Amino acid sequence: MPTERELNLLMNFLYPGKFGKSVILDAGCGTGAWSGVVRPFSTYLVGSDISPNCLKRAKERGQYDDLVLCDISRLPFRDKAFLALIGINLIEHLPKEDGIRALAEFERVSSRIYLRLPAEWSWQRQEWKAVERENPHEEHKSKWSIKELKGKGYKIRGIGERFSAPFIPSHLIGGLTYYFPRLASSLVAIKIV
C-alpha cells in the first residue's frame, strides 16, 4: 500500500484539479490491492491482468467497473482510451523487451502514466521464484534503472528508504528519498504524454 507521501503524489497525479475524476486503467491489477486507493479518483475504473485467478479475486473487491484478461504488452484498448494508467509493481515482471513494448502500449492507451517499481539495487533482495507464489507471473524478470526510465521521458521519485538512521526521523529520510531516488527502495516513474 502507498505511503502518505506516495498517496499525495498519486492523488495529485490522478486528480490534478482541471480534469476532475477520470477513466483509469489499473494495468496488471493483480488481485486489485490498489483498487480502493484509485477508485475515489475514477469515474470508470478498468483493471487488466494476465491471470484469470487474480482477476477473479479483483472482482471480489467490488471496486472495478470492468476487468479485462490481457497481456499488458498488447493492450486491447483504443488509442488514448484512458486519461490515466497506473502500473504498480508491474514491468519488472516482464522480460525487458516485453516491458519496453508495454511502456509503448501505456503511452498509446493513456496520456498520463504512473508506474511503481523496485529500485534497481533492491531487485535481487525482492526476487523470488514463481513456484513459491500462487501467481507464476510474479517472478521478477527485468531491472529498470533511473537513467533508463528518465531516458524514456519519465520523471522519477523515490518511495521508501534503503537505509535507516536512528538519529534522523523517518519522515526526513522519506523526504530525502523522494527527491533523491537513488536512496529509495522503490521508484515512482511518471510520464505525461
N, C-alpha and C positions, 0 to 999 in steps of 0.2 A: 504494500500500500504506500501511497505517496507520503513524503514528509510534509510538514507545513510549508516549507519553502517551495517544494515541488508543486504542492497543491495551488499555491499562489501563482506560480509560473504557468501551470496548466490552465487555471481559471482565466488569467489574462490572455492566454493564447486562444482558448476556446470561446471566450466571451469578451472580446475586445471593445464592447460598447456599441460600436456602429452596426454590428451585424445582428445583435440580439441572439436568440437561440438559433441553432443551425442543424443541418443534416450532417451527421458524423459517422464515419466508418471506424470501427474498432477492429483493425486488421490483425489477424492472428489472435483473436479474442480469448482463445483457450476456453476455460470454464466460466469466463465472464467476471473475473475477480475485480476488474476496474469498472465494470458497468455501472455500479452505484455511484462512482466518482464522476463519471462522464454524463450520466443521464440528466442531471439538472441543467446541463448546458445545451441539451439537444431537443429539437422538436421531433426528430426522427433519428433513431439510433440503430445502425446496422452492425452486426457482428459477423466476422468471417473467420473461418478456421478450416484446416485440412483434416481435422479429426472429428468424425461423427460423434464419438463418445464425449468429447469436450463440448461440442455444440449442444448435445442433449443436456448436459449439466448447466450450460449457459442459459438455455431456455428455462430451466427450473428457477433461475433467479428472477425471471419476470421483468427484466429491465429493457430488453431489446424489442424493437418493433419488427425486426426481420433478422434472420440468421441465414447465412449462406455458406455452404460447403464448397470451398475452393482453395486453390494454391495461390498464395499472395504474389507469386511472380507471374501470374496470369489471371488477373482480376477480371471477373465477368461484368464489369460496370462500364457505363458510357463515360466519355471524357468529362471531367470536372463535375461528376455526379454528386460530389460531397464538398462542402465548404471546408471541412477539417477531417483529418485522418490521424488516428493515434495508433502507434505500434509499440506495445510495452514488452520489453524483453523478447524481441522477435527476430531481428535479422541475423543475430549471432547463431541462430538455429539452422541457418541455411548455408550451403556451400557458397563461397564468395561470389561465384558467377551468378547464382540464383539470387543472392542478396542484391547484387548490382541491378539485375532485372527487376527485382521487387521495388527498389528505390525509384526506378524509371516508371513503373506502374503506379506507384504512390503519386508521383508528380502528374501522371496522366489523369488520374481519377479525382484528385483533390488539389486545391490551391494552398492549403495550409497543412504542413506535416509535422507531427510531434512524435519523436522516437525516444525510447528509453532503452539503454543497453549497458552491459557491464563495461567498465573501463578496461582497456587492453591489458593492463598489468594484473587485473583480478580474474582474467579469463580462466586460467588454469585452476585457480582456487575454487571457482564456481563450477568447474567441469564435473559432469557426472555421466555415467553410462546410461544409455536409454533403457537397457534391460532392467535397470534398478528402478525405473519410473513406470507409471502406468501409460504414459504417452510417449511412444518412440520418437516423436518429432521434437522432444525437448532436449535432445543431445546438442551440445554446442559444437558447431562445425566451422565457424569462421571468427576471426578477430577483426575489430574495426578500430582504427586509431583516430585520435583527434585530428591529426593532419589530413588523413584520408577523408573524413567527414567534412571538414572545412573546405577541402578541395572540391567537394561536390556541392558547395554552397550552403552548408548547414552552419548555423550559429550554435555553439556548444556551451553548455553549462554543466557544472558538476553537482552531483547529489550524493550525500553520504560522505563519510570520511574514511580514508585508508589508514589513518593513524589516530591515536588519542594522546592527549597531553593533560595530565591531572591538574595542571596549573592554568589551563585555558578552558573557559566554559564552552560546552559543546555547541551552543548557538554561534559562537565566534568561529569555531572550526568549520561549521556548516556554511557560514558566510564566506570564509576563505575558499572552500572547495567549490562554491557556486561560481566565483569569479576566476578561480584557478583550477580548472577541471582536472589537471594532471594529479591533483591531490585527492581526487574523489574516488569513491568505489563504484559509482555508476555515472553514466553520461546521459544528458538530455540533448538531443540534436533537433533543432527547429529550423524549418525552412518555409518561407512564404514564396510561392511560385508566381 
